[in-house]
Amino acid sequence: MNNVYQEGKDFAKSYILPYTELTDKESKFPEESFKELGDKGYLKLLVPEEYGGSGKGLVEHAEACLAFAESCSTTALCYMMHNVALMCVITYGSDELKKKIFSGIVEKGEFLALAFSEIGTGTHFYNPEISAEVNGDNTIFNGTKSMVTSATYASYYLVLAPSVEEGKINNWVFPIEEKGLSFEMSTWNGLGMRGNSSCPMHFDNVTLDSSYRIGEEGSGEEQVFNVVAPFFITGLGSVYSGTAMHMFEEVSKHAVDRKYPDESSLSNIETVQTHIGHIYKNAAAARALTLDAANAGANQEADALAKILAARIFASEAAIECGTLAMRVGGGKAYNKALPIERLLRDSYAGQVMAPSSDVLTVWLGKTLTGQMIP
C-alpha cells in the first residue's frame, strides 16, 4: 500500500479516533473530523490537479476509506460517499459545474453526499420515484429521498430523478441552500453507524436549471453503473475491512492486557488464540481482496467487476463474523460496552443491508460470473 493508507492511519489517530466514541453515543455527525479532512486535503483527494486537487483515483479512495474505518466506521462511510459523489462530477460534469463544486471543496472544505434511496425502491435506488417536471430550461422536483447520509452537513447532494427520455434517469447536484429543500431531522435511530446524520430529504417545488444536471440527458444509469458502483462498492469493502481490522486490534490488545491472578493473560488460552487467529485471518483477507479489487478496477482488468463485488460481499460478512468472535473473547467487558467491540459489531451489521444489499450484490456477482447483464 502506498502513502495514502499510512498517512490516513496517522491522520485518523489524531483527528478521527478522539471523536469516535462520542459520534456513536450521541449519534453525532463527526463534524470536527470533517473539518480536519478538509484542512489536511483529504476531501480533494480525487479532485483533478488542474482544479487544485490531488488527482487520485480508485486505489487511493479505497486506501483512505480503509485507513479511516480502522478508527471510525461512521466517518469512513460518510467520507466514502463524498468521494463517490465527487467522482460523478469529475467524470460527467460540465466544466462550469466542476469549477463551482471543486472550488468549494478546495478552498472551503465543502463536501458532497448521496441522496439516492427512496422508501418505495429501497436497495434498487436506481429506480427513482420522485417527480421531475421540465419547464423550459428549468426542472421542478417534488418528492422525498429516504436515507440521506451527512444530511444538513454536506453542501451538495446528488439526486437521481426521472429523465424526459422514457425509461431513463438523470443525476443532479442539489446545493443545500436551494429553496424548497428540507430535511426531516431526528429520525435516524440506527443500530450502528449512528453518527452518519441520515434522514429523509424533501423536495417541495425545488427548481434547478440544467447546469446542475451531471452529464447528458438520460445518462444517470450509465453513471450509476460506471462510476457509482465501482467507487461505492469498493468503498464499502474498505469500510467493512477496516471495521474488521479495528476489531482485531481492539480484541487482541484486550486479550494480552487482561491478566489473571497468576499473571497469565487471556491470550494464553488456546480458544482465545483460535478466535483471534480467525478474526485476523478474515480481516486481512477482506482487506487484501478489497485492495486487489481496487487495483483491478483502476487498471480496467477484465474481471474487475467480479472482484469488486466479491470483495464487498466478503468484507461485510467477515466484519460480522469477526465481531461475533470478538464478543466471545471480550466477554462481559465487551457486552457491557467497557470495550468498543459492541459498537463495532453494531456498525458491521449495516453492511448486509446497505444498498445494494449483500443479497442483491451476490445475485449481481453470479450474473457477472456467467456473462449476464446486471441488474
ZATORDO-397192 format. One record per residue (C-alpha): residue number from 1; x, y, z. Coordinates in pm, 1 decimal. Layout:
REM residues N
     k         xx         yy         zz
   NUM          X          Y          Z
...
This chain:
REM residues 375
     k         xx         yy         zz
     1        0.0        0.0        0.0
     2      126.4      347.6      -75.6
     3      147.6      652.2      148.0
     4     -225.3      732.3      131.6
     5     -305.7      441.0      362.9
     6      -28.7      501.5      616.0
     7      -77.5      876.9      619.4
     8     -451.4      816.7      654.8
     9     -388.9      589.6      954.9
    10     -178.0      857.7     1122.1
    11     -436.1     1124.4     1042.2
    12     -717.9      909.9     1183.5
    13     -539.3      852.0     1514.3
    14     -508.6     1228.1     1564.7
    15     -828.4     1365.5     1413.3
    16    -1086.3     1083.8     1390.8
    17    -1031.3      846.0     1682.9
    18    -1074.5     1115.1     1953.4
    19    -1435.0     1167.2     1838.1
    20    -1529.3      806.5     1760.7
    21    -1696.7      722.2     2092.2
    22    -1890.2     1049.8     2102.8
    23    -2002.7     1001.1     1743.2
    24    -2169.6      674.3     1844.6
    25    -2301.1      764.7     2190.5
    26    -2464.0     1091.6     2088.3
    27    -2548.1      995.8     1727.4
    28    -2333.7     1298.0     1639.9
    29    -2202.6     1365.9     1291.3
    30    -1817.9     1377.7     1304.7
    31    -1809.5     1747.2     1219.0
    32    -1468.8     1810.9     1377.5
    33    -1312.1     1525.2     1180.6
    34    -1459.4     1650.8      854.0
    35    -1316.2     1995.6      915.4
    36     -974.5     1835.5      950.1
    37    -1038.1     1619.9      640.6
    38    -1080.2     1944.5      452.8
    39     -784.2     2120.0      613.1
    40     -548.9     1825.5      550.6
    41     -656.2     1779.9      187.8
    42     -847.9     1451.5      203.2
    43    -1173.7     1598.1       72.6
    44     -993.1     1694.1     -250.2
    45     -815.3     1357.2     -285.3
    46     -992.0     1281.3     -615.7
    47    -1023.1     1637.6     -746.8
    48     -805.6     1672.8    -1061.6
    49     -478.4     1857.4    -1014.7
    50     -576.0     2130.4    -1261.5
    51     -854.9     2229.7    -1019.7
    52     -627.7     2229.7     -715.0
    53     -684.7     1870.3     -604.1
    54     -461.0     1565.2     -561.5
    55     -584.4     1387.7     -875.6
    56     -600.9     1040.5     -720.2
    57     -825.5      750.3     -818.1
    58     -994.6      427.2     -710.6
    59     -693.2      275.5     -533.4
    60     -627.6      580.6     -315.5
    61    -1002.3      610.9     -248.1
    62    -1000.5      254.3     -115.5
    63     -688.3      309.8       93.9
    64     -818.8      628.3      254.7
    65    -1155.3      470.1      341.0
    66     -978.0      165.9      485.0
    67     -744.4      377.8      696.8
    68    -1028.1      588.2      836.7
    69    -1250.7      285.6      907.6
    70     -979.6      139.1     1128.4
    71    -1057.5      428.4     1364.8
    72    -1426.1      507.2     1296.2
    73    -1665.8      324.1     1064.9
    74    -1912.6      613.0     1053.5
    75    -1656.6      873.1      948.2
    76    -1518.5      640.0      681.4
    77    -1867.8      574.0      546.8
    78    -1956.4      942.6      515.0
    79    -1618.3     1021.5      360.8
    80    -1659.5      735.4      113.2
    81    -1992.3      874.4       -5.8
    82    -1836.9     1217.2      -61.2
    83    -1577.2     1059.9     -287.9
    84    -1841.1      865.9     -482.1
    85    -2048.5     1177.0     -544.7
    86    -1737.8     1373.4     -633.0
    87    -1631.4     1114.1     -889.2
    88    -1962.6     1151.7    -1074.8
    89    -1895.5     1523.9    -1114.7
    90    -1534.2     1458.7    -1217.1
    91    -1632.0     1204.7    -1481.3
    92    -1952.1     1352.9    -1624.4
    93    -1989.1     1710.4    -1501.3
    94    -1964.3     2018.6    -1721.3
    95    -1663.8     2245.2    -1677.1
    96    -1892.4     2507.7    -1523.5
    97    -2024.1     2260.6    -1265.1
    98    -1676.6     2129.8    -1188.9
    99    -1536.5     2477.3    -1124.9
   100    -1824.0     2563.7     -890.6
   101    -1807.2     2247.3     -680.7
   102    -1432.1     2192.2     -683.1
   103    -1359.5     2546.8     -568.1
   104    -1583.3     2493.0     -264.7
   105    -1404.9     2169.9     -178.8
   106    -1052.4     2302.8     -228.1
   107    -1097.7     2648.6      -77.6
   108    -1369.7     2598.6      186.2
   109    -1358.1     2231.4      281.4
   110    -1708.3     2168.8      147.7
   111    -1814.7     1812.0       74.8
   112    -2081.2     1611.2     -105.7
   113    -2333.8     1342.2      -17.0
   114    -2558.9     1092.5     -192.7
   115    -2938.9     1122.1     -189.1
   116    -3035.9      817.2     -391.9
   117    -3251.4      594.7     -167.3
   118    -3630.8      612.7     -160.1
   119    -3883.8      430.6       54.7
   120    -4054.6      270.6     -243.6
   121    -3743.0      144.2     -420.3
   122    -3514.3       54.9     -128.6
   123    -3197.9     -123.3     -236.8
   124    -3290.7      -69.6     -603.8
   125    -3213.9      300.3     -570.2
   126    -3156.5      344.2     -943.7
   127    -3535.4      335.8     -998.6
   128    -3636.0      677.4     -855.0
   129    -3997.4      772.8     -793.8
   130    -3963.8     1145.8     -723.3
   131    -4114.4     1370.6     -991.2
   132    -3910.8     1595.2    -1221.1
   133    -4120.7     1831.2    -1431.4
   134    -3941.0     2021.3    -1706.8
   135    -4035.1     2386.7    -1756.4
   136    -3815.2     2542.0    -2023.4
   137    -3453.9     2530.0    -1906.3
   138    -3565.5     2455.9    -1550.4
   139    -3671.7     2132.3    -1384.4
   140    -3908.1     2129.7    -1084.9
   141    -3866.3     1848.7     -830.8
   142    -4113.9     1707.8     -580.0
   143    -4087.4     1405.1     -355.6
   144    -3870.2     1253.3      -84.4
   145    -3539.3     1070.2      -57.7
   146    -3543.0      843.0      244.3
   147    -3186.7      785.0      369.8
   148    -2959.8     1082.2      303.2
   149    -2624.1     1043.5      476.7
   150    -2441.6     1355.0      602.8
   151    -2775.7     1536.7      589.0
   152    -2751.3     1912.5      664.5
   153    -2368.7     1890.1      683.6
   154    -2282.4     1831.7      317.6
   155    -2300.6     2133.2       86.4
   156    -2416.4     1937.6     -219.9
   157    -2640.9     1630.8     -264.5
   158    -2651.3     1402.7     -566.8
   159    -3007.6     1308.1     -658.4
   160    -3134.5     1053.9     -911.3
   161    -3457.3     1159.2    -1082.8
   162    -3655.4     1053.5    -1392.3
   163    -3541.8     1182.2    -1731.9
   164    -3768.1     1318.9    -2004.9
   165    -3639.7     1025.6    -2206.5
   166    -3867.2      729.1    -2138.6
   167    -3718.9      473.3    -1900.8
   168    -3403.6      676.4    -1830.5
   169    -3281.7      876.4    -1530.5
   170    -3070.6     1183.0    -1460.2
   171    -2817.3     1255.1    -1187.6
   172    -2845.4     1607.4    -1040.2
   173    -2647.1     1816.1     -792.5
   174    -2861.3     1997.4     -534.3
   175    -2694.3     2277.6     -335.2
   176    -2811.9     2271.3       25.5
   177    -2939.1     2630.5       11.8
   178    -3195.5     2567.1     -266.8
   179    -3545.0     2693.3     -183.3
   180    -3790.2     2412.3     -111.4
   181    -3521.3     2167.0        3.5
   182    -3567.5     2046.6      361.3
   183    -3451.8     1770.1      592.7
   184    -3657.9     1565.4      837.2
   185    -3411.2     1552.3     1122.5
   186    -3419.9     1338.4     1438.6
   187    -3546.2     1034.2     1250.5
   188    -3224.5      830.8     1237.1
   189    -3209.3      567.5     1510.2
   190    -2980.6      312.3     1354.1
   191    -2841.6        6.4     1525.6
   192    -2495.5      118.6     1419.2
   193    -2325.6      384.5     1207.3
   194    -2501.2      619.0     1445.7
   195    -2322.1      940.3     1356.7
   196    -2399.8      945.4      985.6
   197    -2682.0     1201.1     1022.4
   198    -2908.0     1000.8      792.8
   199    -3259.8     1130.9      740.7
   200    -3522.9     1195.3      471.1
   201    -3477.7     1490.3      234.5
   202    -3791.0     1656.0       95.3
   203    -3831.4     1840.1     -234.9
   204    -4113.6     2093.8     -244.6
   205    -4109.1     2252.1     -589.7
   206    -3730.7     2273.6     -585.1
   207    -3623.4     2432.2     -913.8
   208    -3286.2     2379.1    -1081.2
   209    -3158.3     2487.5    -1419.6
   210    -2986.7     2237.1    -1646.2
   211    -2637.2     2342.7    -1536.0
   212    -2691.5     2133.5    -1221.6
   213    -2755.6     1813.9    -1419.2
   214    -2449.7     1589.9    -1426.2
   215    -2383.9     1473.5    -1780.4
   216    -2613.4     1441.8    -2079.0
   217    -2989.1     1397.3    -2054.7
   218    -3071.9     1039.3    -1957.5
   219    -2715.1      942.6    -1858.7
   220    -2793.8      871.2    -1491.7
   221    -2799.1      492.1    -1515.7
   222    -2469.0      494.6    -1701.9
   223    -2321.8      696.9    -1416.2
   224    -2464.8      459.7    -1155.4
   225    -2304.8      152.0    -1307.8
   226    -1983.7      305.0    -1447.5
   227    -1886.8      534.4    -1158.2
   228    -2112.7      498.9     -854.1
   229    -2098.5      118.6     -848.8
   230    -1719.2       70.3     -855.5
   231    -1639.3      356.4     -618.8
   232    -1929.4      289.9     -379.5
   233    -1896.7      -87.6     -367.4
   234    -1517.1      -77.0     -339.2
   235    -1550.7      192.1      -74.6
   236    -1786.1      -24.1      129.4
   237    -1540.1     -311.8      100.8
   238    -1282.1      -78.1      254.0
   239    -1516.1       42.0      528.7
   240    -1600.2     -309.9      645.1
   241    -1244.5     -441.2      602.8
   242    -1130.9     -153.8      821.5
   243    -1405.0     -226.4     1074.0
   244    -1293.6     -590.2     1092.8
   245     -928.7     -489.1     1134.8
   246    -1029.4     -244.0     1408.5
   247    -1195.5     -538.1     1585.8
   248     -874.1     -737.5     1565.0
   249     -667.1     -451.7     1707.0
   250     -904.1     -395.8     1998.4
   251     -963.7     -758.1     2094.2
   252     -600.9     -870.0     2062.5
   253     -490.2     -584.3     2285.8
   254     -759.3     -675.4     2539.8
   255     -654.6    -1041.2     2535.4
   256     -290.1     -951.8     2608.1
   257     -370.4     -690.0     2874.2
   258     -635.5     -894.6     3061.1
   259     -438.2    -1060.5     3342.7
   260     -531.5    -1336.6     3584.5
   261     -400.5    -1352.0     3944.7
   262     -116.1    -1580.9     3835.2
   263       -7.1    -1312.5     3581.1
   264     -109.0    -1525.1     3284.8
   265     -321.1    -1340.9     3028.7
   266     -640.5    -1410.0     2844.1
   267     -428.1    -1454.0     2532.3
   268     -265.4    -1765.5     2683.8
   269     -591.1    -1957.9     2645.8
   270     -595.4    -2172.7     2333.4
   271     -958.2    -2099.8     2247.1
   272     -888.1    -1726.8     2262.7
   273     -585.7    -1774.0     2039.3
   274     -805.6    -1957.4     1788.3
   275    -1068.0    -1682.9     1789.9
   276     -808.1    -1408.8     1744.5
   277     -646.9    -1606.8     1463.9
   278     -980.8    -1632.3     1282.5
   279    -1051.6    -1261.6     1334.8
   280     -718.2    -1159.4     1188.0
   281     -745.1    -1408.0      900.8
   282    -1086.2    -1275.4      797.3
   283     -994.6     -909.6      840.3
   284     -668.6     -947.3      647.1
   285     -839.7    -1144.3      371.0
   286    -1113.2     -880.7      339.7
   287     -852.8     -604.6      318.8
   288     -645.4     -792.9       61.4
   289     -948.8     -870.9     -154.7
   290    -1063.7     -509.8     -142.3
   291     -726.9     -362.2     -236.1
   292     -682.6     -618.1     -512.7
   293    -1028.6     -527.4     -643.3
   294     -943.5     -156.3     -634.2
   295     -627.7     -218.6     -836.3
   296     -820.8     -434.2    -1082.9
   297    -1078.1     -159.4    -1124.9
   298     -814.6      110.2    -1166.5
   299     -636.3      -99.4    -1430.3
   300     -965.5     -191.3    -1602.0
   301     -892.8     -563.1    -1577.4
   302    -1143.3     -799.7    -1736.8
   303    -1256.1     -945.6    -1404.4
   304    -1257.8     -615.9    -1213.2
   305    -1634.7     -607.3    -1157.6
   306    -1640.6     -961.0    -1019.6
   307    -1351.9     -880.1     -786.8
   308    -1518.2     -560.3     -663.6
   309    -1849.0     -735.2     -594.6
   310    -1681.4    -1031.1     -423.4
   311    -1465.4     -806.0     -205.4
   312    -1761.5     -602.7      -82.9
   313    -1971.2     -912.7       -7.2
   314    -1685.6    -1085.7      172.9
   315    -1586.0     -778.0      373.4
   316    -1936.9     -712.4      504.8
   317    -1984.4    -1077.3      602.3
   318    -1634.8    -1103.7      750.1
   319    -1690.0     -797.4      969.1
   320    -1999.1     -956.4     1125.3
   321    -1815.8    -1284.2     1186.5
   322    -1516.1    -1101.3     1333.8
   323    -1749.3     -907.8     1562.8
   324    -1918.7    -1224.2     1684.4
   325    -1585.5    -1385.3     1771.8
   326    -1453.8    -1063.7     1926.6
   327    -1755.5    -1053.2     2157.4
   328    -1669.6    -1404.9     2278.2
   329    -1312.4    -1300.3     2354.1
   330    -1421.4     -975.5     2518.1
   331    -1687.9    -1147.6     2727.1
   332    -1866.4     -932.5     2983.2
   333    -1643.8     -632.1     2921.9
   334    -1742.5     -632.0     2555.4
   335    -2109.5     -694.4     2626.4
   336    -2143.8     -413.4     2882.6
   337    -1964.6     -167.0     2649.4
   338    -1644.7     -137.7     2850.8
   339    -1474.6     -226.4     2522.9
   340    -1559.5      -81.7     2178.8
   341    -1632.1     -430.5     2040.9
   342    -2007.0     -390.4     2089.6
   343    -2006.3      -67.9     1886.2
   344    -1801.9     -223.6     1609.1
   345    -2035.7     -522.4     1592.1
   346    -2333.9     -287.7     1557.3
   347    -2155.3      -92.8     1285.4
   348    -2076.7     -414.1     1098.7
   349    -2443.5     -509.9     1063.8
   350    -2508.1     -215.7      830.8
   351    -2303.1     -385.9      560.5
   352    -2552.3     -657.7      478.5
   353    -2848.7     -422.2      433.4
   354    -2694.8     -105.2      286.4
   355    -2797.7      -61.6      -75.1
   356    -2711.6     -252.4     -280.4
   357    -2752.9     -518.4       -9.5
   358    -2535.4     -827.4       18.6
   359    -2816.2    -1040.7     -122.0
   360    -2854.7     -816.2     -427.6
   361    -2477.9     -799.6     -480.1
   362    -2447.6    -1177.8     -460.5
   363    -2703.1    -1209.7     -740.6
   364    -2508.0     -949.8     -939.5
   365    -2187.7    -1145.3     -881.1
   366    -2348.8    -1463.7    -1007.4
   367    -2472.8    -1282.7    -1318.0
   368    -2130.9    -1127.0    -1378.6
   369    -1953.9    -1461.7    -1349.5
   370    -2193.4    -1621.0    -1600.1
   371    -2182.5    -1340.6    -1854.9
   372    -2523.2    -1190.2    -1781.0
   373    -2624.6     -826.1    -1761.9
   374    -2686.0     -655.4    -1428.7
   375    -2904.7     -554.0    -1258.0
